[in-house]
Amino acid sequence: MTNIHWNKQVKLIISDVDETVADLYLPAEPPMISELISLLHEGKAIFFVTGQGVKSISWRIVDHIPKPLRRRILIGHCSGAEVWGFDHKGDLLDQPYYSVYKEVVSESQKKKWRELVQKIIAEFKLKVYPTMPVFQFTQKTKGDPLAIMLEDRGPQITLEVVNGYDLTVEDITKLAVSIPETKGSYDLRIPILERADELFKEANLPITPRMAGVFAVDFAIKGVSKTTAIKLALENEQVLSRLGLSQQDVETPQFLEVWGDKFSIIRGGTDRHMSEALPRKVRSIDFREENPAELLQGYNTIVWDGKKHLHHGLLEYLQSRYK
């Protein structure tokens, strides 16, 4: 039995999406949707902060939630490049509350950015596929390290290097790419990141290449982070009013909770940046089996100790409310 109990005082939940609420490139499962609807019915607000795009969060989660409940949902997509909300009818607002993309990247830079991504793909001889569930991708590509999924999310371009992030010496001898050894394995993302950094700097683009998730490379806008997006959103009186919250609510630790699955400071987890945006006493629950020693020190981050993990662990936690 878990020692982590439901927080009955929570008013605002700030949550990652991939592998926390839903599996990658798959819709949230019906029991999860049911629990989210229940939370919204209870008057709680949910702020999804994710590397995915707003369209992905819509078809995977929000579209399955009744429109009258959506006004209590926020979406910080592309790792916080923009924050979107919903009107009283449950439709996505015409404009985001906050957008780094529109303010920082010019039209000519957007075009150049995409040209350079295509240059990287050509230089590394990457084989591009559209996004799909990971199990389907691995079957289709038969483990080819150069096969990737590419998604242009607008404020962020993501490469999913599913077969190339944990290579052996035998694997890399077949590739015409120099890959440094990292912790006993070889990660194709490292030379991709290094080359992308060179090209973006040469073109003077405000874009940063970085590792994300388990096997992704994100080309994201400089300065964008989950921390910044959360802080700006929770300082916005219009946002708080729409969510039914006050400034005092978001400054009270027991009224807030963070859900994620990648908090490790050693393994490049970005969910810790959600915790950093909030008072240190706010509870953050890590639904991946990560080493507690790798978590952010000085913050109230705990590893879920139930029988299940990732999005199934979150569902287990939510369903524990009824016991």
C-alpha positions as CSV (number, residue, x, y, z in Angstrom):
1,M,0.0,0.0,0.0
2,T,1.3,3.5,-0.9
3,N,2.3,5.9,1.8
4,I,1.4,8.9,-0.4
5,H,-2.1,10.1,0.2
6,W,-4.4,12.3,-1.8
7,N,-4.1,16.0,-1.1
8,K,-7.7,17.0,-0.2
9,Q,-6.8,20.7,-0.2
10,V,-5.5,20.9,-3.7
11,K,-7.0,23.6,-5.9
12,L,-4.5,23.8,-8.8
13,I,-2.7,20.8,-10.4
14,I,0.3,21.5,-12.6
15,S,1.0,18.5,-14.7
16,D,3.3,17.1,-17.4
17,V,1.5,15.1,-20.1
18,D,3.7,12.5,-21.9
19,E,3.9,9.3,-19.8
20,T,2.3,11.2,-16.9
21,V,-1.2,11.6,-18.1
22,A,-1.0,9.7,-21.4
23,D,1.4,7.5,-23.3
24,L,3.5,9.2,-26.0
25,Y,1.4,10.0,-29.1
26,L,-1.6,8.3,-27.8
27,P,-4.8,9.7,-26.3
28,A,-5.3,9.5,-22.5
29,E,-7.1,6.3,-21.6
30,P,-10.8,6.5,-20.7
31,P,-10.3,5.9,-17.0
32,M,-7.8,8.8,-16.9
33,I,-10.2,11.1,-18.7
34,S,-12.9,10.1,-16.3
35,E,-10.7,11.1,-13.3
36,L,-9.7,14.4,-14.9
37,I,-13.4,15.2,-15.5
38,S,-14.1,14.4,-11.9
39,L,-11.4,16.8,-10.7
40,L,-12.8,19.6,-12.8
41,H,-16.3,18.9,-11.6
42,E,-15.0,19.3,-8.1
43,G,-13.8,22.8,-9.0
44,K,-10.1,22.1,-9.3
45,A,-8.0,23.6,-12.0
46,I,-5.5,21.8,-14.2
47,F,-2.5,23.4,-15.9
48,F,-0.9,21.1,-18.4
49,V,2.8,22.1,-19.0
50,T,4.3,20.0,-21.7
51,G,6.8,19.8,-24.6
52,Q,4.0,18.7,-26.8
53,G,2.0,21.2,-28.9
54,V,-1.4,22.5,-28.1
55,K,-3.0,20.5,-30.9
56,S,-1.6,17.3,-29.4
57,I,-3.0,18.1,-26.0
58,S,-6.4,18.9,-27.5
59,W,-6.9,15.6,-29.4
60,R,-5.3,13.5,-26.7
61,I,-7.0,15.1,-23.6
62,V,-9.1,18.2,-23.9
63,D,-11.4,17.1,-26.7
64,H,-12.6,14.3,-24.4
65,I,-13.6,16.7,-21.6
66,P,-17.1,18.4,-21.7
67,K,-16.8,22.0,-22.9
68,P,-18.3,23.6,-19.8
69,L,-15.4,22.3,-17.7
70,R,-12.6,23.4,-20.0
71,R,-12.4,27.0,-18.7
72,R,-10.6,25.5,-15.7
73,I,-7.8,24.2,-18.0
74,L,-4.6,25.9,-19.0
75,I,-2.1,24.5,-21.6
76,G,1.5,25.6,-21.5
77,H,2.8,24.0,-24.7
78,C,6.2,23.6,-26.4
79,S,7.8,23.6,-22.9
80,G,6.2,26.9,-22.1
81,A,6.6,28.9,-25.3
82,E,3.0,29.8,-25.1
83,V,0.2,29.5,-22.5
84,W,-3.4,29.0,-23.8
85,G,-6.8,28.9,-22.1
86,F,-10.4,28.3,-23.0
87,D,-13.4,30.7,-23.0
88,H,-16.7,30.2,-21.2
89,K,-18.0,28.1,-24.1
90,G,-15.1,25.7,-23.8
91,D,-13.4,26.9,-27.0
92,L,-9.7,27.6,-27.3
93,L,-9.1,31.4,-26.9
94,D,-8.2,33.3,-30.1
95,Q,-4.9,34.4,-28.6
96,P,-2.6,32.9,-26.0
97,Y,-2.2,34.6,-22.7
98,Y,1.6,34.6,-23.2
99,S,3.7,33.9,-26.3
100,V,7.5,34.0,-26.7
101,Y,7.2,32.6,-30.2
102,K,5.4,35.7,-31.6
103,E,7.5,38.1,-29.6
104,V,11.0,36.7,-30.2
105,V,11.1,34.9,-33.5
106,S,10.7,36.9,-36.8
107,E,9.1,35.4,-39.9
108,S,12.5,35.2,-41.7
109,Q,14.0,33.5,-38.6
110,K,11.1,30.9,-38.6
111,K,11.9,30.1,-42.2
112,K,15.7,29.9,-41.6
113,W,15.1,27.7,-38.6
114,R,13.2,25.1,-40.6
115,E,15.8,25.2,-43.4
116,L,18.5,24.4,-40.9
117,V,16.5,21.5,-39.5
118,Q,16.3,20.0,-43.0
119,K,20.0,20.6,-43.4
120,I,20.7,18.6,-40.2
121,I,18.4,15.8,-41.4
122,A,20.3,15.6,-44.7
123,E,23.8,15.7,-43.1
124,F,23.0,12.9,-40.7
125,K,21.1,11.0,-43.3
126,L,18.1,10.7,-41.0
127,K,15.0,8.9,-42.2
128,V,12.0,11.0,-41.3
129,Y,8.6,9.5,-40.2
130,P,5.5,11.3,-39.0
131,T,4.7,10.9,-35.3
132,M,3.0,7.7,-34.2
133,P,2.9,5.5,-31.0
134,V,6.4,4.3,-30.1
135,F,5.6,0.6,-30.4
136,Q,4.3,1.1,-33.9
137,F,7.4,3.2,-34.9
138,T,9.8,0.6,-33.6
139,Q,8.1,-2.2,-35.6
140,K,7.9,-0.1,-38.7
141,T,11.6,1.0,-38.6
142,K,13.0,-2.3,-37.4
143,G,15.3,-0.6,-35.0
144,D,17.1,1.6,-37.6
145,P,19.0,4.2,-35.5
146,L,18.7,6.8,-38.3
147,A,14.9,6.6,-38.3
148,I,13.3,9.4,-36.5
149,M,9.9,11.0,-35.9
150,L,9.7,14.7,-36.7
151,E,7.1,17.1,-35.5
152,D,6.9,20.8,-36.2
153,R,4.9,22.2,-33.3
154,G,5.4,25.9,-34.3
155,P,7.3,27.3,-31.3
156,Q,9.3,24.0,-31.1
157,I,10.5,21.4,-33.5
158,T,11.1,17.9,-32.0
159,L,13.0,14.9,-33.3
160,E,12.2,11.6,-31.6
161,V,15.4,9.6,-31.9
162,V,13.6,6.4,-30.7
163,N,16.2,3.9,-31.9
164,G,19.3,6.0,-31.6
165,Y,19.7,7.1,-28.0
166,D,21.2,4.0,-26.5
167,L,23.6,2.5,-29.1
168,T,26.3,-0.1,-28.7
169,V,29.8,0.0,-30.3
170,E,28.5,-2.5,-32.9
171,D,25.7,-0.1,-33.7
172,I,27.9,2.9,-34.3
173,T,30.4,1.1,-36.4
174,K,27.6,0.9,-39.0
175,L,27.0,4.6,-38.9
176,A,29.2,7.3,-40.6
177,V,28.9,9.5,-37.5
178,S,31.3,10.1,-34.6
179,I,29.4,9.6,-31.4
180,P,31.1,10.0,-28.0
181,E,30.6,7.5,-25.3
182,T,28.3,8.6,-22.5
183,K,27.9,6.5,-19.4
184,G,28.7,3.3,-21.2
185,S,26.5,3.9,-24.2
186,Y,26.4,6.0,-27.4
187,D,23.6,8.6,-28.0
188,L,23.1,9.8,-31.6
189,R,21.4,12.9,-30.2
190,I,24.7,14.3,-28.9
191,P,26.3,15.0,-32.4
192,I,22.9,16.2,-33.6
193,L,22.7,18.7,-30.8
194,E,26.3,19.8,-31.3
195,R,25.8,20.4,-35.0
196,A,22.4,22.1,-34.5
197,D,24.0,24.5,-32.0
198,E,26.7,25.4,-34.5
199,L,24.2,26.1,-37.3
200,F,21.8,28.1,-35.1
201,K,24.6,30.2,-33.7
202,E,26.0,30.9,-37.2
203,A,22.6,32.0,-38.4
204,N,22.1,34.1,-35.2
205,L,18.8,32.3,-34.4
206,P,17.3,32.5,-30.9
207,I,17.0,28.7,-30.8
208,T,18.5,26.3,-28.4
209,P,18.9,22.5,-29.1
210,R,18.4,20.3,-26.1
211,M,17.7,16.8,-25.0
212,A,14.2,16.1,-23.8
213,G,12.3,13.1,-22.5
214,V,13.9,9.7,-22.9
215,F,14.9,10.0,-26.6
216,A,13.9,13.4,-27.9
217,V,15.8,16.4,-29.3
218,D,13.9,19.7,-29.0
219,F,14.8,22.7,-31.0
220,A,13.3,25.4,-28.7
221,I,13.3,29.1,-28.3
222,K,16.0,30.5,-26.1
223,G,14.8,31.4,-22.6
224,V,11.7,29.3,-22.8
225,S,11.1,27.0,-19.8
226,K,8.3,25.5,-17.9
227,T,9.4,27.7,-14.9
228,T,8.9,30.9,-16.8
229,A,5.6,29.9,-18.3
230,I,4.1,28.9,-14.9
231,K,5.4,32.0,-13.1
232,L,4.0,34.4,-15.8
233,A,0.6,32.6,-15.9
234,L,0.2,32.5,-12.1
235,E,1.0,36.2,-11.9
236,N,-1.7,37.0,-14.5
237,E,-5.0,38.1,-12.7
238,Q,-7.0,37.3,-15.9
239,V,-5.7,33.7,-15.9
240,L,-6.4,33.2,-12.2
241,S,-9.9,34.7,-12.5
242,R,-10.8,32.3,-15.3
243,L,-9.5,29.4,-13.3
244,G,-11.4,30.5,-10.2
245,L,-8.3,31.1,-8.2
246,S,-6.8,34.0,-6.2
247,Q,-3.2,35.2,-5.8
248,Q,-3.3,33.9,-2.2
249,D,-4.4,30.4,-3.5
250,V,-1.3,30.1,-5.7
251,E,1.0,31.2,-2.9
252,T,-0.4,28.6,-0.5
253,P,1.7,25.3,-0.9
254,Q,-1.1,22.9,0.2
255,F,-3.4,24.3,-2.5
256,L,-1.0,23.3,-5.3
257,E,0.5,20.0,-6.6
258,V,2.8,19.0,-9.4
259,W,2.7,15.8,-11.4
260,G,5.4,14.6,-13.6
261,D,7.7,11.7,-14.5
262,K,11.1,13.2,-15.3
263,F,12.5,15.1,-12.3
264,S,16.1,13.7,-12.2
265,I,18.7,16.5,-12.4
266,I,21.2,13.9,-13.6
267,R,19.2,12.5,-16.5
268,G,18.0,15.8,-17.9
269,G,14.5,15.7,-16.6
270,T,12.6,19.0,-17.2
271,D,9.6,18.4,-14.9
272,R,11.7,19.8,-12.0
273,H,11.3,23.2,-13.7
274,M,7.7,23.1,-12.8
275,S,8.6,22.7,-9.1
276,E,11.1,25.6,-9.4
277,A,8.3,27.9,-10.4
278,L,6.4,27.3,-7.1
279,P,7.0,27.6,-3.4
280,R,9.5,25.0,-2.3
281,K,6.9,23.3,0.0
282,V,4.6,22.5,-2.8
283,R,4.4,18.7,-3.2
284,S,5.7,17.3,-6.6
285,I,5.0,13.7,-7.3
286,D,7.4,11.8,-9.6
287,F,5.5,8.9,-11.3
288,R,8.7,7.4,-12.8
289,E,10.9,5.1,-10.7
290,E,13.7,7.6,-10.3
291,N,16.5,7.7,-7.7
292,P,15.5,10.1,-4.9
293,A,19.1,11.2,-4.6
294,E,18.9,12.6,-8.2
295,L,15.9,14.9,-7.4
296,L,16.1,18.6,-6.8
297,Q,17.3,19.3,-3.3
298,G,15.3,21.6,-1.0
299,Y,12.0,20.9,-2.8
300,N,9.2,18.7,-1.7
301,T,9.6,16.1,-4.5
302,I,8.6,12.5,-3.8
303,V,8.6,9.4,-5.9
304,W,5.3,7.6,-6.2
305,D,5.5,4.3,-4.3
306,G,2.5,2.5,-5.7
307,K,2.3,-0.7,-7.7
308,K,2.2,1.1,-11.0
309,H,4.1,3.9,-12.5
310,L,4.0,6.6,-15.2
311,H,0.5,7.4,-16.4
312,H,-0.8,4.2,-14.8
313,G,0.8,5.3,-11.6
314,L,-1.0,8.6,-11.7
315,L,-4.3,6.8,-12.4
316,E,-3.6,4.6,-9.3
317,Y,-3.0,7.7,-7.3
318,L,-6.2,9.3,-8.5
319,Q,-8.3,6.2,-7.8
320,S,-6.8,6.0,-4.3
321,R,-9.1,9.0,-3.5
322,Y,-12.0,6.6,-3.2
323,K,-10.4,4.2,-0.7
